[in-house]
Amino acid sequence: MINKFIGIGRTGKEVEIQTLQSGNKVAKVSVAITEKYTKNGEKVEETQWLNLEAWGKLADIFEQYVKKGDLIFFSG
């Protein structure tokens, strides 16, 4: 069985960078995913927050390019 998630959302805060004792970096950021739909003739908007982590080279990319409010595409 394979589980895969693909999402698009906006970052809710600046990326938090941690450097481990091994020298590897970990980037952490929260992302808001908003779903809009109509139910019984009324517009509904639901927002879910996800916490993402990026390690190694990807953490370096997050640190350099991702800022609060950016729209990002991710999978995992």
Secondary structure, DSSP 8 states (H G I E B T S, - for coil): -----EEEEEE-S--EEEE-TTS-EEEEEEEEEEEEEEETTEEEEEEEEEEEEEETHHHHHHHHH--TT-EEEEE-
